[in-house]
Amino acid sequence: MHRYEAFLEKYTQIITNVCSLLRTGHTATFVVGNIRKTKGDGRMLPLHMHTTQAFDKVRRLVQVSTTTSALGWGTGHRGTM
């Protein structure tokens, strides 16, 4: 779990950096899905939720949409200034 937590710290920093580059009224779109652990208990890690929390930390409006594709479920997150 430590690797995922380290990943989330870097991921949150990436979202913060991207949002700092946005002009007023422009958007950043992240298309994410959950992650299933391949080792251990095979638990699902809620990357979509952590993406929303990262946008919340930089105080950006988050619009979440869920879609299905041939590859499975996908969640799109859009941050707006």
Secondary structure by P-SEA (a helix, b strand, c coil): caaaaaaaaaaaaaaaaaaaacccccbbbbbbbbbbbcccccccccaaaaaaaaaaaaccbbbbbbbbccccbbbbbbbcc
